[in-house]
Amino acid sequence: MTTDRVSDPMRVEPRSVRFRAEREAEWSELEQMLDRALAGGLRRLTEEELHRLPMLYRSAVSSLNVARKTALDRALVTYLESLVGRAYLAVYTSRRPERGPLRRFFFERFPIAVRSMARELALSTAIFALGVLVAYAMVRADAEWYFAFVDAGLAGGRSPGASTEFLRDALYAPQHDGLSIFASSLFSHNAGIGLLAFALGFAAGVPTALLVFTNGLMLGGFLALYDERGLLVPLLGWLLPHGVPEIGAILLCGAAGLALGRSVLAPGARSVRDALVDAGRRGAVVAAGSVVLFLIAGFVEGVFRQVVTHDLLRFALALFNAAWLSAWIVLGGRALVRRRS
């Protein structure tokens, strides 16, 4: 507390000096919190400070009541009135509105939950990549394997028996009916696979791993088919703009399901129930965020890919999607983690 806010101790009664000396440390602590909270919102405070702020506020109110009733130094009363008023603003209002629940969810809770599953995400990615490699190798060796990996309803006529012109036209024709049907079917398929992969994770993660692997097999089959026709680069340009968020969402849901499986198989020092509850909460956050990625992928499939047929523009959007998705997951919620550490 500065001397310009409270009169010189040599000019007040000893009772006021003792009263201030006993409580000045708390007032100073409260002042420091208020300077940050009123300037940048309550989120500038640590979790411990958020718990302590109401207690310091009530203590300051009590000190003000005592100062008024016992006719202590008038400068001290004025200072406490100002301190209590500022504390009221910090506790019950805010000069800077708190971020909304959705903003906190997507820019803090979601990326933090994803990073907490880094090992599961790496495993999910490895399982998916294995499926891609297995299907690619088998279809290149024998085209008949294509039908074992790719559902005819999802393929939209794109199979080893189709002509190269038909396969190329499916990548570049802006209003191709078969492409629209395929886009819608693929979105529904992948969204279902992703959410189901999370939901079935409690079964030791085995169904989750199988679903992620199966989805990798389907992609590997398409890659092999188009590569055999010399259309791999155009296929990647067609696939990656929506594939980055869509496949990313599948991998995230797979990680959430594998986290559930890990909590069952290796709960650590906790009980299986407690570990499963914790993994379920974090997994639900990841799955909910993944739904947004599926929606973004659906928008790119249904709009951008239908009107943009230039390979360079398609790859540019794919790089842009990879950049913002990576930044979202890697950087999101870092400030909150630092404040809590």
C-alpha positions in Angstrom: 0.0 0.0 0.0 1.5 3.3 -1.0 1.8 6.3 1.2 -0.3 8.5 -1.1 -3.4 6.3 -0.4 -3.1 6.3 3.4 -2.0 9.1 5.6 1.5 9.1 7.3 1.4 6.7 10.2 3.0 9.4 12.4 -0.1 11.5 12.1 -2.7 8.9 13.0 -3.7 7.3 16.3 -1.7 4.1 17.3 -4.9 2.1 17.0 -5.1 2.9 13.3 -1.5 2.1 12.8 -1.9 -1.4 14.4 -5.1 -2.0 12.5 -3.4 -1.2 9.2 -0.2 -3.2 10.0 -2.2 -6.4 10.7 -4.0 -6.3 7.4 -1.8 -4.4 5.0 -0.3 -7.5 3.5 -3.7 -8.8 2.5 -4.7 -5.4 1.0 -1.5 -5.3 -1.0 -2.1 -8.8 -2.3 -5.6 -7.9 -3.3 -4.4 -4.8 -5.0 -2.0 -6.7 -7.2 -4.7 -9.2 -8.2 -7.1 -6.3 -9.0 -4.6 -4.5 -11.2 -4.4 -7.6 -13.4 -8.0 -8.7 -13.2 -9.5 -5.3 -14.1 -7.0 -4.8 -16.9 -7.3 -8.1 -18.6 -10.2 -10.0 -17.0 -10.3 -12.8 -14.4 -8.5 -15.1 -16.8 -5.3 -13.2 -16.0 -5.4 -14.8 -12.5 -4.1 -18.2 -11.6 -6.5 -20.9 -10.4 -5.2 -20.4 -6.8 -5.7 -16.6 -7.1 -9.3 -17.1 -8.3 -10.1 -19.1 -5.2 -8.4 -16.5 -3.0 -9.9 -13.4 -4.5 -13.4 -13.7 -2.9 -11.8 -14.3 0.5 -9.6 -11.2 0.2 -12.6 -9.3 -1.0 -14.7 -10.3 2.1 -11.8 -9.5 4.4 -11.5 -6.0 2.8 -15.2 -5.5 3.3 -14.9 -6.5 6.9 -11.9 -4.1 7.4 -13.9 -1.3 5.9 -16.8 -1.9 8.2 -14.5 -1.8 11.2 -12.8 1.3 10.0 -16.1 3.1 9.6 -17.6 2.0 13.0 -14.5 2.8 15.0 -13.8 6.2 13.3 -10.3 5.3 12.2 -8.2 7.6 10.1 -10.4 9.0 7.3 -7.7 8.5 4.6 -7.7 4.8 5.5 -11.5 4.6 5.2 -11.3 6.3 1.8 -8.6 3.9 0.6 -10.6 0.8 1.8 -13.7 2.1 0.1 -11.8 2.4 -3.2 -10.2 -1.1 -2.7 -13.6 -2.7 -1.9 -15.2 -1.0 -4.9 -12.6 -2.3 -7.3 -12.8 -5.8 -5.8 -16.5 -5.8 -6.3 -16.0 -5.0 -10.0 -13.6 -7.9 -10.3 -15.6 -10.4 -8.4 -19.1 -9.7 -9.7 -18.5 -8.0 -13.0 -15.7 -7.7 -15.5 -14.4 -4.9 -17.7 -13.5 -7.4 -20.3 -16.1 -10.1 -20.8 -15.0 -13.6 -20.3 -14.6 -15.8 -23.3 -17.8 -17.6 -24.2 -18.1 -21.3 -23.4 -17.7 -22.3 -27.1 -14.6 -20.2 -27.5 -13.1 -21.7 -24.4 -14.0 -25.2 -25.5 -12.5 -25.0 -29.0 -9.5 -22.8 -28.3 -8.5 -24.2 -24.9 -10.2 -27.5 -23.8 -10.1 -29.2 -27.2 -6.4 -28.6 -28.0 -5.3 -29.4 -24.4 -7.3 -32.6 -24.5 -5.7 -33.6 -27.8 -2.2 -32.9 -26.5 -2.9 -35.1 -23.4 -3.4 -38.0 -25.9 -0.2 -37.5 -27.8 0.8 -41.2 -27.5 -2.6 -42.5 -28.5 -2.7 -40.1 -31.4 0.7 -41.3 -32.6 -0.6 -44.9 -32.3 -3.8 -44.1 -34.2 -1.8 -42.5 -37.0 0.5 -45.5 -37.2 -2.5 -47.9 -37.4 -4.1 -45.8 -40.1 -0.8 -45.6 -42.1 -0.3 -49.3 -41.8 -3.8 -49.9 -43.4 -2.9 -47.5 -46.2 0.4 -49.3 -46.9 -1.1 -52.8 -46.7 -4.0 -52.0 -49.1 -1.8 -50.1 -51.5 0.7 -53.0 -51.8 -1.9 -55.6 -52.2 -4.0 -53.8 -54.8 -0.9 -53.0 -56.8 0.0 -56.7 -56.7 -3.5 -57.8 -57.6 -6.3 -55.4 -58.5 -9.0 -57.8 -57.3 -8.0 -56.9 -53.7 -9.5 -53.5 -54.4 -13.0 -54.8 -53.9 -12.0 -56.3 -50.5 -11.0 -52.9 -49.2 -13.3 -50.4 -50.9 -17.1 -50.6 -50.6 -18.8 -50.4 -54.0 -21.4 -48.0 -52.7 -18.7 -45.6 -51.7 -16.6 -46.0 -54.8 -19.2 -44.5 -57.1 -18.2 -46.6 -60.0 -14.5 -46.0 -59.6 -12.9 -49.4 -59.7 -10.2 -51.3 -61.6 -12.8 -51.9 -64.4 -13.4 -48.2 -65.0 -11.6 -46.4 -67.8 -8.8 -43.9 -67.1 -10.9 -41.2 -68.7 -13.7 -41.9 -66.2 -11.4 -41.8 -63.3 -9.8 -38.6 -64.4 -13.2 -37.0 -65.1 -14.3 -37.8 -61.5 -11.5 -35.7 -60.3 -12.0 -32.6 -62.4 -15.6 -32.5 -63.6 -17.2 -29.6 -61.4 -20.8 -31.0 -61.6 -20.2 -34.7 -61.8 -23.2 -36.4 -60.2 -21.3 -39.5 -59.1 -18.7 -37.3 -57.4 -21.4 -35.5 -55.4 -22.9 -38.8 -54.3 -19.4 -40.1 -53.4 -18.6 -36.9 -51.4 -21.8 -37.2 -49.4 -21.4 -40.9 -48.8 -17.7 -40.6 -47.8 -18.5 -37.8 -45.3 -21.2 -39.8 -43.6 -19.0 -42.9 -43.7 -16.0 -41.2 -42.1 -18.0 -39.3 -39.5 -19.6 -42.6 -38.5 -16.3 -44.4 -38.4 -14.7 -41.6 -36.3 -17.4 -41.4 -33.6 -17.8 -45.1 -33.5 -14.1 -45.5 -33.0 -14.3 -43.4 -29.9 -17.5 -45.0 -28.6 -16.1 -48.5 -28.8 -12.7 -47.7 -27.2 -13.9 -49.1 -23.8 -13.5 -52.6 -25.3 -9.7 -52.5 -24.7 -9.3 -50.3 -27.8 -9.5 -53.3 -30.1 -12.6 -52.2 -32.1 -11.1 -48.7 -32.4 -7.9 -50.0 -33.9 -9.8 -52.2 -36.4 -12.0 -49.3 -37.5 -9.0 -46.9 -38.0 -7.1 -49.7 -39.8 -10.1 -50.4 -42.1 -10.4 -46.7 -43.0 -6.7 -46.8 -43.9 -7.3 -49.8 -46.1 -9.9 -47.9 -48.1 -7.6 -45.0 -48.7 -4.8 -47.3 -49.7 -7.0 -49.0 -52.2 -7.9 -45.7 -53.9 -4.3 -44.6 -53.9 -3.2 -47.8 -55.6 -5.9 -47.6 -58.2 -5.1 -44.1 -59.3 -1.4 -44.6 -59.1 -1.6 -47.5 -61.4 -3.3 -45.2 -64.0 -0.8 -42.4 -63.5 -3.3 -40.2 -61.7 -1.8 -40.2 -58.1 -0.9 -36.5 -58.1 -4.3 -35.4 -59.3 -6.0 -37.7 -56.8 -4.0 -36.2 -54.0 -4.9 -32.7 -55.1 -8.6 -33.8 -55.1 -8.3 -35.6 -51.8 -6.1 -33.5 -49.5 -8.1 -30.2 -49.2 -10.9 -32.1 -47.5 -8.8 -35.0 -46.4 -6.6 -33.0 -44.0 -9.5 -32.1 -41.6 -11.4 -35.3 -42.3 -8.6 -37.8 -41.8 -7.3 -35.7 -39.0 -10.7 -36.0 -37.3 -10.7 -39.8 -37.8 -7.2 -40.0 -36.2 -8.3 -37.9 -33.3 -11.4 -40.0 -32.7 -9.2 -43.1 -32.9 -6.8 -41.5 -30.3 -9.8 -40.9 -28.0 -11.0 -44.5 -28.3 -7.5 -45.8 -27.7 -7.2 -43.6 -24.6 -10.3 -45.4 -23.3 -8.8 -48.7 -24.1 -5.6 -47.8 -22.3 -7.5 -46.7 -19.2 -9.0 -50.2 -19.1 -5.8 -52.1 -19.7 -3.3 -49.9 -17.8 -5.1 -47.6 -15.4 -1.9 -47.0 -13.4 -2.2 -46.0 -9.7 -5.9 -45.2 -10.2 -8.8 -47.6 -10.3 -10.1 -48.7 -13.7 -13.3 -46.7 -13.1 -11.5 -43.5 -12.3 -9.1 -43.9 -15.2 -12.0 -44.6 -17.5 -14.0 -41.6 -16.3 -11.0 -39.3 -16.9 -10.3 -40.7 -20.4 -13.9 -40.5 -21.2 -14.2 -36.9 -20.3 -11.1 -36.0 -22.3 -12.2 -38.2 -25.2 -15.6 -36.7 -25.4 -14.0 -33.2 -25.8 -11.8 -34.6 -28.6 -14.7 -36.3 -30.3 -16.8 -33.2 -30.1 -14.1 -31.1 -31.6 -13.6 -33.7 -34.3 -17.2 -33.2 -35.4 -16.3 -29.6 -36.4 -13.5 -31.0 -38.5 -15.9 -33.4 -40.2 -18.2 -30.4 -41.0 -15.3 -28.4 -42.4 -14.3 -31.3 -44.5 -17.9 -31.7 -45.7 -18.0 -28.0 -46.7 -14.7 -28.3 -48.7 -16.0 -31.5 -50.4 -19.4 -30.0 -51.3 -18.3 -26.5 -52.3 -14.6 -25.9 -52.9 -13.8 -29.2 -54.6 -16.8 -28.8 -56.9 -15.7 -25.5 -58.4 -11.9 -25.5 -58.1 -10.2 -27.9 -60.5 -6.7 -26.5 -60.6 -4.2 -28.8 -58.9 -2.0 -25.9 -57.6 -5.0 -24.3 -55.9 -6.1 -27.6 -54.4 -2.7 -28.2 -52.9 -2.5 -24.7 -51.6 -5.7 -25.2 -49.7 -4.4 -28.5 -48.4 -1.3 -26.8 -47.0 -3.4 -24.0 -45.5 -5.7 -26.6 -43.8 -2.7 -28.5 -42.5 -1.2 -25.2 -41.1 -4.2 -24.0 -39.2 -5.0 -27.5 -37.9 -1.5 -28.0 -36.6 -1.4 -24.5 -35.0 -4.8 -25.1 -33.4 -3.7 -28.3 -31.7 -0.1 -27.3 -30.9 -0.7 -23.7 -29.7 -4.3 -23.7 -28.4 -4.6 -23.3 -24.6 -0.9 -22.8 -24.0 -1.5 -19.6 -22.1 -4.0 -21.3 -19.8 -1.5 -24.1 -19.1 1.2 -21.6 -18.3 -1.1 -19.7 -15.9 -1.9 -23.0 -14.1 1.7 -24.2 -13.9 
